[in-house]
Amino acid sequence: MTASGHETVTAKDWDDRVARLTEKLPTRLGEALDWLREPSRRIVRIIAALLFILGGVFSILPVLGLWMLPVGLALLSEDIPGLKVPLERSARWIVATWARVRASFRR
């Protein structure tokens, strides 16, 4: 924690989160994600990220959904490291908010 009471967030924190999530995926999906994350797959990864983001924007259509937007941003963060810290902060906020919501329903 810093003096202001906020926890320091780094790009490595995001990379660690993605690695933990990848381990929880079914084997084939995890392998596909690992394949996409390899540095030599940059062009394929950027195209896939942009398609996911576009799919998230058109979430009103069947099959497409808002879930596609964070997936696209996560893929894009491999090539735009400046996205990693904001994505990690967002993920932490979502986890904390979800915990508060669940706790309020348990009362």
N, CA, C and O atoms as a GROMACS GRO file, in nm:
protein
  428
    1MET      N    1   0.083  -0.118   0.000
    1MET     CA    2   0.000   0.000   0.000
    1MET      C    3   0.087   0.124   0.000
    1MET      O    4   0.197   0.125   0.056
    2THR      N    5   0.037   0.227  -0.063
    2THR     CA    6   0.108   0.354  -0.064
    2THR      C    7   0.061   0.438   0.053
    2THR      O    8  -0.030   0.400   0.125
    3ALA      N    9   0.124   0.553   0.070
    3ALA     CA   10   0.088   0.642   0.181
    3ALA      C   11  -0.056   0.690   0.171
    3ALA      O   12  -0.118   0.720   0.273
    4SER      N   13  -0.111   0.697   0.049
    4SER     CA   14  -0.249   0.743   0.031
    4SER      C   15  -0.351   0.634   0.060
    4SER      O   16  -0.472   0.658   0.052
    5GLY      N   17  -0.304   0.513   0.093
    5GLY     CA   18  -0.396   0.405   0.127
    5GLY      C   19  -0.435   0.318   0.008
    5GLY      O   20  -0.510   0.222   0.023
    6HIS      N   21  -0.386   0.352  -0.111
    6HIS     CA   22  -0.418   0.274  -0.229
    6HIS      C   23  -0.306   0.173  -0.256
    6HIS      O   24  -0.188   0.203  -0.242
    7GLU      N   25  -0.346   0.056  -0.294
    7GLU     CA   26  -0.250  -0.050  -0.324
    7GLU      C   27  -0.182  -0.019  -0.457
    7GLU      O   28  -0.248   0.024  -0.552
    8THR      N   29  -0.052  -0.042  -0.464
    8THR     CA   30   0.022  -0.021  -0.587
    8THR      C   31  -0.013  -0.132  -0.685
    8THR      O   32  -0.010  -0.250  -0.650
    9VAL      N   33  -0.044  -0.094  -0.808
    9VAL     CA   34  -0.083  -0.189  -0.913
    9VAL      C   35   0.022  -0.182  -1.023
    9VAL      O   36   0.061  -0.073  -1.066
   10THR      N   37   0.069  -0.298  -1.068
   10THR     CA   38   0.170  -0.301  -1.175
   10THR      C   39   0.120  -0.384  -1.293
   10THR      O   40   0.021  -0.457  -1.283
   11ALA      N   41   0.189  -0.371  -1.403
   11ALA     CA   42   0.156  -0.451  -1.522
   11ALA      C   43   0.174  -0.600  -1.492
   11ALA      O   44   0.102  -0.684  -1.547
   12LYS      N   45   0.269  -0.634  -1.406
   12LYS     CA   46   0.291  -0.775  -1.370
   12LYS      C   47   0.168  -0.832  -1.299
   12LYS      O   48   0.136  -0.950  -1.314
   13ASP      N   49   0.100  -0.748  -1.220
   13ASP     CA   50  -0.022  -0.795  -1.154
   13ASP      C   51  -0.125  -0.841  -1.257
   13ASP      O   52  -0.191  -0.943  -1.239
   14TRP      N   53  -0.137  -0.765  -1.366
   14TRP     CA   54  -0.231  -0.801  -1.472
   14TRP      C   55  -0.187  -0.931  -1.540
   14TRP      O   56  -0.268  -1.020  -1.565
   15ASP      N   57  -0.056  -0.940  -1.570
   15ASP     CA   58  -0.005  -1.061  -1.634
   15ASP      C   59  -0.030  -1.184  -1.545
   15ASP      O   60  -0.066  -1.291  -1.594
   16ASP      N   61  -0.011  -1.168  -1.414
   16ASP     CA   62  -0.036  -1.278  -1.321
   16ASP      C   63  -0.184  -1.317  -1.320
   16ASP      O   64  -0.217  -1.435  -1.316
   17ARG      N   65  -0.273  -1.216  -1.324
   17ARG     CA   66  -0.418  -1.244  -1.326
   17ARG      C   67  -0.454  -1.321  -1.452
   17ARG      O   68  -0.529  -1.418  -1.445
   18VAL      N   69  -0.402  -1.280  -1.566
   18VAL     CA   70  -0.432  -1.348  -1.693
   18VAL      C   71  -0.379  -1.491  -1.688
   18VAL      O   72  -0.446  -1.584  -1.734
   19ALA      N   73  -0.260  -1.510  -1.632
   19ALA     CA   74  -0.203  -1.646  -1.621
   19ALA      C   75  -0.292  -1.735  -1.533
   19ALA      O   76  -0.317  -1.850  -1.567
   20ARG      N   77  -0.341  -1.680  -1.419
   20ARG     CA   78  -0.428  -1.759  -1.331
   20ARG      C   79  -0.560  -1.793  -1.400
   20ARG      O   80  -0.610  -1.905  -1.388
   21LEU      N   81  -0.615  -1.697  -1.472
   21LEU     CA   82  -0.740  -1.723  -1.543
   21LEU      C   83  -0.722  -1.825  -1.654
   21LEU      O   84  -0.809  -1.909  -1.677
   22THR      N   85  -0.609  -1.817  -1.724
   22THR     CA   86  -0.580  -1.911  -1.832
   22THR      C   87  -0.573  -2.053  -1.778
   22THR      O   88  -0.618  -2.147  -1.844
   23GLU      N   89  -0.516  -2.070  -1.658
   23GLU     CA   90  -0.505  -2.203  -1.597
   23GLU      C   91  -0.642  -2.263  -1.566
   23GLU      O   92  -0.656  -2.385  -1.562
   24LYS      N   93  -0.743  -2.179  -1.545
   24LYS     CA   94  -0.877  -2.226  -1.512
   24LYS      C   95  -0.960  -2.262  -1.635
   24LYS      O   96  -1.066  -2.324  -1.623
   25LEU      N   97  -0.913  -2.224  -1.752
   25LEU     CA   98  -0.986  -2.251  -1.876
   25LEU      C   99  -0.973  -2.398  -1.915
   25LEU      O  100  -0.879  -2.465  -1.875
   26PRO      N  101  -1.069  -2.447  -1.995
   26PRO     CA  102  -1.051  -2.581  -2.051
   26PRO      C  103  -0.919  -2.588  -2.129
   26PRO      O  104  -0.874  -2.487  -2.184
   27THR      N  105  -0.859  -2.705  -2.133
   27THR     CA  106  -0.725  -2.722  -2.191
   27THR      C  107  -0.711  -2.660  -2.329
   27THR      O  108  -0.617  -2.583  -2.353
   28ARG      N  109  -0.801  -2.692  -2.420
   28ARG     CA  110  -0.787  -2.642  -2.559
   28ARG      C  111  -0.798  -2.491  -2.566
   28ARG      O  112  -0.724  -2.427  -2.641
   29LEU      N  113  -0.888  -2.433  -2.488
   29LEU     CA  114  -0.905  -2.288  -2.487
   29LEU      C  115  -0.782  -2.220  -2.426
   29LEU      O  116  -0.737  -2.117  -2.475
   30GLY      N  117  -0.730  -2.279  -2.319
   30GLY     CA  118  -0.609  -2.225  -2.257
   30GLY      C  119  -0.490  -2.230  -2.351
   30GLY      O  120  -0.411  -2.136  -2.357
   31GLU      N  121  -0.477  -2.342  -2.423
   31GLU     CA  122  -0.368  -2.354  -2.521
   31GLU      C  123  -0.383  -2.252  -2.634
   31GLU      O  124  -0.284  -2.196  -2.680
   32ALA      N  125  -0.507  -2.230  -2.678
   32ALA     CA  126  -0.531  -2.131  -2.784
   32ALA      C  127  -0.493  -1.991  -2.735
   32ALA      O  128  -0.433  -1.913  -2.810
   33LEU      N  129  -0.528  -1.959  -2.611
   33LEU     CA  130  -0.493  -1.829  -2.556
   33LEU      C  131  -0.342  -1.815  -2.540
   33LEU      O  132  -0.286  -1.710  -2.572
   34ASP      N  133  -0.277  -1.919  -2.492
   34ASP     CA  134  -0.130  -1.916  -2.480
   34ASP      C  135  -0.066  -1.896  -2.618
   34ASP      O  136   0.031  -1.822  -2.631
   35TRP      N  137  -0.120  -1.964  -2.719
   35TRP     CA  138  -0.070  -1.950  -2.856
   35TRP      C  139  -0.084  -1.805  -2.902
   35TRP      O  140   0.009  -1.748  -2.960
   36LEU      N  141  -0.200  -1.746  -2.876
   36LEU     CA  142  -0.224  -1.607  -2.916
   36LEU      C  143  -0.133  -1.509  -2.843
   36LEU      O  144  -0.097  -1.406  -2.899
   37ARG      N  145  -0.096  -1.539  -2.720
   37ARG     CA  146  -0.017  -1.448  -2.639
   37ARG      C  147   0.132  -1.451  -2.673
   37ARG      O  148   0.207  -1.367  -2.625
   38GLU      N  149   0.175  -1.546  -2.756
   38GLU     CA  150   0.316  -1.552  -2.794
   38GLU      C  151   0.352  -1.427  -2.875
   38GLU      O  152   0.273  -1.383  -2.958
   39PRO      N  153   0.470  -1.369  -2.850
   39PRO     CA  154   0.509  -1.245  -2.920
   39PRO      C  155   0.505  -1.256  -3.072
   39PRO      O  156   0.476  -1.157  -3.140
   40SER      N  157   0.533  -1.373  -3.127
   40SER     CA  158   0.534  -1.388  -3.273
   40SER      C  159   0.394  -1.381  -3.335
   40SER      O  160   0.382  -1.371  -3.457
   41ARG      N  161   0.291  -1.386  -3.255
   41ARG     CA  162   0.152  -1.385  -3.305
   41ARG      C  163   0.091  -1.245  -3.297
   41ARG      O  164  -0.032  -1.232  -3.294
   42ARG      N  165   0.172  -1.143  -3.295
   42ARG     CA  166   0.127  -1.005  -3.273
   42ARG      C  167   0.015  -0.964  -3.369
   42ARG      O  168  -0.088  -0.914  -3.323
   43ILE      N  169   0.032  -0.984  -3.497
   43ILE     CA  170  -0.068  -0.941  -3.595
   43ILE      C  171  -0.199  -1.015  -3.574
   43ILE      O  172  -0.306  -0.954  -3.574
   44VAL      N  173  -0.192  -1.146  -3.556
   44VAL     CA  174  -0.313  -1.226  -3.533
   44VAL      C  175  -0.383  -1.179  -3.405
   44VAL      O  176  -0.505  -1.168  -3.402
   45ARG      N  177  -0.304  -1.152  -3.300
   45ARG     CA  178  -0.358  -1.110  -3.172
   45ARG      C  179  -0.428  -0.974  -3.183
   45ARG      O  180  -0.536  -0.955  -3.127
   46ILE      N  181  -0.367  -0.881  -3.254
   46ILE     CA  182  -0.426  -0.747  -3.270
   46ILE      C  183  -0.556  -0.757  -3.348
   46ILE      O  184  -0.655  -0.693  -3.312
   47ILE      N  185  -0.557  -0.834  -3.455
   47ILE     CA  186  -0.679  -0.852  -3.535
   47ILE      C  187  -0.789  -0.916  -3.449
   47ILE      O  188  -0.903  -0.870  -3.450
   48ALA      N  189  -0.753  -1.021  -3.375
   48ALA     CA  190  -0.851  -1.087  -3.288
   48ALA      C  191  -0.903  -0.990  -3.183
   48ALA      O  192  -1.023  -0.986  -3.156
   49ALA      N  193  -0.814  -0.911  -3.122
   49ALA     CA  194  -0.854  -0.814  -3.020
   49ALA      C  195  -0.952  -0.712  -3.077
   49ALA      O  196  -1.054  -0.682  -3.016
   50LEU      N  197  -0.921  -0.661  -3.195
   50LEU     CA  198  -1.009  -0.561  -3.257
   50LEU      C  199  -1.146  -0.622  -3.292
   50LEU      O  200  -1.248  -0.555  -3.279
   51LEU      N  201  -1.146  -0.748  -3.337
   51LEU     CA  202  -1.273  -0.814  -3.366
   51LEU      C  203  -1.355  -0.837  -3.239
   51LEU      O  204  -1.477  -0.821  -3.240
   52PHE      N  205  -1.288  -0.873  -3.130
   52PHE     CA  206  -1.359  -0.889  -3.002
   52PHE      C  207  -1.417  -0.755  -2.956
   52PHE      O  208  -1.532  -0.749  -2.911
   53ILE      N  209  -1.338  -0.649  -2.966
   53ILE     CA  210  -1.386  -0.516  -2.925
   53ILE      C  211  -1.504  -0.475  -3.011
   53ILE      O  212  -1.603  -0.423  -2.960
   54LEU      N  213  -1.494  -0.497  -3.140
   54LEU     CA  214  -1.605  -0.464  -3.230
   54LEU      C  215  -1.729  -0.547  -3.194
   54LEU      O  216  -1.840  -0.495  -3.195
   55GLY      N  217  -1.710  -0.674  -3.163
   55GLY     CA  218  -1.821  -0.758  -3.121
   55GLY      C  219  -1.884  -0.708  -2.993
   55GLY      O  220  -2.006  -0.718  -2.976
   56GLY      N  221  -1.804  -0.655  -2.903
   56GLY     CA  222  -1.856  -0.598  -2.780
   56GLY      C  223  -1.938  -0.473  -2.803
   56GLY      O  224  -2.036  -0.448  -2.734
   57VAL      N  225  -1.896  -0.394  -2.902
   57VAL     CA  226  -1.970  -0.272  -2.936
   57VAL      C  227  -2.108  -0.308  -2.993
   57VAL      O  228  -2.206  -0.239  -2.967
   58PHE      N  229  -2.115  -0.416  -3.070
   58PHE     CA  230  -2.242  -0.459  -3.130
   58PHE      C  231  -2.308  -0.568  -3.045
   58PHE      O  232  -2.360  -0.666  -3.098
   59SER      N  233  -2.305  -0.550  -2.915
   59SER     CA  234  -2.355  -0.652  -2.823
   59SER      C  235  -2.505  -0.673  -2.829
   59SER      O  236  -2.556  -0.768  -2.769
   60ILE      N  237  -2.577  -0.587  -2.900
   60ILE     CA  238  -2.722  -0.605  -2.911
   60ILE      C  239  -2.757  -0.718  -3.007
   60ILE      O  240  -2.871  -0.765  -3.009
   61LEU      N  241  -2.662  -0.761  -3.086
   61LEU     CA  242  -2.686  -0.868  -3.182
   61LEU      C  243  -2.671  -1.004  -3.115
   61LEU      O  244  -2.597  -1.017  -3.017
   62PRO      N  245  -2.741  -1.107  -3.165
   62PRO     CA  246  -2.726  -1.241  -3.107
   62PRO      C  247  -2.581  -1.290  -3.114
   62PRO      O  248  -2.508  -1.253  -3.206
   63VAL      N  249  -2.540  -1.369  -3.020
   63VAL     CA  250  -2.408  -1.430  -3.006
   63VAL      C  251  -2.304  -1.329  -2.955
   63VAL      O  252  -2.222  -1.361  -2.869
   64LEU      N  253  -2.308  -1.209  -3.008
   64LEU     CA  254  -2.213  -1.108  -2.963
   64LEU      C  255  -2.258  -1.057  -2.826
   64LEU      O  256  -2.376  -1.062  -2.794
   65GLY      N  257  -2.165  -1.010  -2.747
   65GLY     CA  258  -2.204  -0.961  -2.616
   65GLY      C  259  -2.098  -0.873  -2.555
   65GLY      O  260  -1.986  -0.863  -2.605
   66LEU      N  261  -2.134  -0.809  -2.446
   66LEU     CA  262  -2.041  -0.721  -2.377
   66LEU      C  263  -1.919  -0.796  -2.326
   66LEU      O  264  -1.814  -0.735  -2.305
   67TRP      N  265  -1.930  -0.927  -2.306
   67TRP     CA  266  -1.817  -1.007  -2.260
   67TRP      C  267  -1.700  -0.997  -2.358
   67TRP      O  268  -1.585  -1.018  -2.320
   68MET      N  269  -1.729  -0.965  -2.483
   68MET     CA  270  -1.625  -0.960  -2.585
   68MET      C  271  -1.533  -0.839  -2.568
   68MET      O  272  -1.416  -0.844  -2.606
   69LEU      N  273  -1.585  -0.731  -2.512
   69LEU     CA  274  -1.507  -0.608  -2.496
   69LEU      C  275  -1.387  -0.628  -2.402
   69LEU      O  276  -1.275  -0.594  -2.442
   70PRO      N  277  -1.405  -0.680  -2.281
   70PRO     CA  278  -1.286  -0.701  -2.196
   70PRO      C  279  -1.189  -0.805  -2.251
   70PRO      O  280  -1.068  -0.794  -2.229
   71VAL      N  281  -1.240  -0.905  -2.322
   71VAL     CA  282  -1.151  -1.004  -2.382
   71VAL      C  283  -1.062  -0.936  -2.486
   71VAL      O  284  -0.941  -0.959  -2.491
   72GLY      N  285  -1.123  -0.852  -2.569
   72GLY     CA  286  -1.046  -0.778  -2.670
   72GLY      C  287  -0.944  -0.686  -2.606
   72GLY      O  288  -0.830  -0.678  -2.653
   73LEU      N  289  -0.983  -0.616  -2.500
   73LEU     CA  290  -0.889  -0.527  -2.432
   73LEU      C  291  -0.776  -0.606  -2.367
   73LEU      O  292  -0.661  -0.562  -2.368
   74ALA      N  293  -0.808  -0.721  -2.311
   74ALA     CA  294  -0.704  -0.805  -2.251
   74ALA      C  295  -0.603  -0.851  -2.356
   74ALA      O  296  -0.483  -0.850  -2.331
   75LEU      N  297  -0.651  -0.891  -2.472
   75LEU     CA  298  -0.560  -0.931  -2.580
   75LEU      C  299  -0.476  -0.813  -2.627
   75LEU      O  300  -0.357  -0.827  -2.652
   76LEU      N  301  -0.539  -0.697  -2.640
   76LEU     CA  302  -0.469  -0.578  -2.686
   76LEU      C  303  -0.363  -0.533  -2.586
   76LEU      O  304  -0.263  -0.473  -2.624
   77SER      N  305  -0.385  -0.563  -2.458
   77SER     CA  306  -0.288  -0.522  -2.356
   77SER      C  307  -0.152  -0.590  -2.374
   77SER      O  308  -0.052  -0.541  -2.322
   78GLU      N  309  -0.149  -0.701  -2.445
   78GLU     CA  310  -0.020  -0.766  -2.473
   78GLU      C  311   0.068  -0.677  -2.560
   78GLU      O  312   0.191  -0.684  -2.551
   79ASP      N  313   0.006  -0.594  -2.644
   79ASP     CA  314   0.081  -0.509  -2.736
   79ASP      C  315   0.079  -0.362  -2.696
   79ASP      O  316   0.158  -0.282  -2.747
   80ILE      N  317  -0.010  -0.327  -2.605
   80ILE     CA  318  -0.016  -0.190  -2.552
   80ILE      C  319  -0.006  -0.201  -2.401
   80ILE      O  320  -0.108  -0.201  -2.332
   81PRO      N  321   0.117  -0.211  -2.348
   81PRO     CA  322   0.136  -0.234  -2.205
   81PRO      C  323   0.069  -0.129  -2.116
   81PRO      O  324   0.039  -0.158  -2.000
   82GLY      N  325   0.045  -0.010  -2.167
   82GLY     CA  326  -0.021   0.094  -2.089
   82GLY      C  327  -0.164   0.058  -2.049
   82GLY      O  328  -0.221   0.122  -1.961
   83LEU      N  329  -0.220  -0.043  -2.112
   83LEU     CA  330  -0.356  -0.088  -2.076
   83LEU      C  331  -0.357  -0.180  -1.954
   83LEU      O  332  -0.461  -0.197  -1.891
   84LYS      N  333  -0.244  -0.238  -1.921
   84LYS     CA  334  -0.241  -0.342  -1.817
   84LYS      C  335  -0.279  -0.288  -1.678
   84LYS      O  336  -0.359  -0.351  -1.609
   85VAL      N  337  -0.225  -0.174  -1.638
   85VAL     CA  338  -0.256  -0.121  -1.505
   85VAL      C  339  -0.403  -0.081  -1.495
   85VAL      O  340  -0.468  -0.117  -1.397
   86PRO      N  341  -0.460  -0.006  -1.593
   86PRO     CA  342  -0.603   0.024  -1.582
   86PRO      C  343  -0.692  -0.101  -1.585
   86PRO      O  344  -0.794  -0.104  -1.517
   87LEU      N  345  -0.654  -0.202  -1.661
   87LEU     CA  346  -0.732  -0.326  -1.664
   87LEU      C  347  -0.724  -0.397  -1.529
   87LEU      O  348  -0.825  -0.450  -1.481
   88GLU      N  349  -0.607  -0.399  -1.467
   88GLU     CA  350  -0.592  -0.462  -1.336
   88GLU      C  351  -0.674  -0.385  -1.231
   88GLU      O  352  -0.740  -0.446  -1.148
   89ARG      N  353  -0.668  -0.253  -1.236
   89ARG     CA  354  -0.748  -0.173  -1.141
   89ARG      C  355  -0.897  -0.201  -1.160
   89ARG      O  356  -0.972  -0.215  -1.064
   90SER      N  357  -0.940  -0.208  -1.287
   90SER     CA  358  -1.081  -0.238  -1.317
   90SER      C  359  -1.119  -0.376  -1.265
   90SER      O  360  -1.227  -0.393  -1.207
   91ALA      N  361  -1.032  -0.474  -1.285
   91ALA     CA  362  -1.060  -0.610  -1.239
   91ALA      C  363  -1.071  -0.612  -1.087
   91ALA      O  364  -1.159  -0.679  -1.032
   92ARG      N  365  -0.983  -0.541  -1.019
   92ARG     CA  366  -0.990  -0.537  -0.872
   92ARG      C  367  -1.118  -0.470  -0.825
   92ARG      O  368  -1.180  -0.514  -0.728
   93TRP      N  369  -1.158  -0.363  -0.893
   93TRP     CA  370  -1.282  -0.294  -0.857
   93TRP      C  371  -1.402  -0.387  -0.877
   93TRP      O  372  -1.492  -0.391  -0.792
   94ILE      N  373  -1.404  -0.460  -0.988
   94ILE     CA  374  -1.514  -0.552  -1.015
   94ILE      C  375  -1.520  -0.662  -0.908
   94ILE      O  376  -1.628  -0.693  -0.858
   95VAL      N  377  -1.406  -0.719  -0.873
   95VAL     CA  378  -1.402  -0.824  -0.771
   95VAL      C  379  -1.453  -0.769  -0.636
   95VAL      O  380  -1.532  -0.835  -0.569
   96ALA      N  381  -1.406  -0.651  -0.598
   96ALA     CA  382  -1.449  -0.592  -0.470
   96ALA      C  383  -1.598  -0.558  -0.471
   96ALA      O  384  -1.667  -0.581  -0.372
   97THR      N  385  -1.646  -0.503  -0.582
   97THR     CA  386  -1.788  -0.468  -0.593
   97THR      C  387  -1.873  -0.593  -0.587
   97THR      O  388  -1.976  -0.595  -0.520
   98TRP      N  389  -1.832  -0.697  -0.657
   98TRP     CA  390  -1.907  -0.823  -0.657
   98TRP      C  391  -1.912  -0.882  -0.515
   98TRP      O  392  -2.016  -0.933  -0.473
   99ALA      N  393  -1.801  -0.874  -0.443
   99ALA     CA  394  -1.798  -0.925  -0.306
   99ALA      C  395  -1.894  -0.846  -0.217
   99ALA      O  396  -1.964  -0.905  -0.134
  100ARG      N  397  -1.899  -0.713  -0.233
  100ARG     CA  398  -1.992  -0.632  -0.154
  100ARG      C  399  -2.137  -0.665  -0.188
  100ARG      O  400  -2.221  -0.674  -0.098
  101VAL      N  401  -2.167  -0.683  -0.316
  101VAL     CA  402  -2.304  -0.717  -0.358
  101VAL      C  403  -2.345  -0.852  -0.300
  101VAL      O  404  -2.455  -0.866  -0.246
  102ARG      N  405  -2.258  -0.951  -0.311
  102ARG     CA  406  -2.288  -1.084  -0.256
  102ARG      C  407  -2.307  -1.078  -0.106
  102ARG      O  408  -2.397  -1.143  -0.052
  103ALA      N  409  -2.224  -1.001  -0.039
  103ALA     CA  410  -2.235  -0.990   0.108
  103ALA      C  411  -2.367  -0.924   0.147
  103ALA      O  412  -2.427  -0.962   0.247
  104SER      N  413  -2.412  -0.828   0.069
  104SER     CA  414  -2.538  -0.759   0.102
  104SER      C  415  -2.658  -0.853   0.085
  104SER      O  416  -2.760  -0.835   0.152
  105PHE      N  417  -2.650  -0.951  -0.003
  105PHE     CA  418  -2.759  -1.046  -0.022
  105PHE      C  419  -2.757  -1.157   0.083
  105PHE      O  420  -2.858  -1.223   0.103
  106ARG      N  421  -2.646  -1.178   0.148
  106ARG     CA  422  -2.635  -1.282   0.250
  106ARG      C  423  -2.692  -1.240   0.385
  106ARG      O  424  -2.716  -1.323   0.472
  107ARG      N  425  -2.714  -1.110   0.400
  107ARG     CA  426  -2.767  -1.060   0.528
  107ARG      C  427  -2.908  -1.100   0.550
  107ARG      O  428  -2.967  -1.066   0.652
   0.00000   0.00000   0.00000
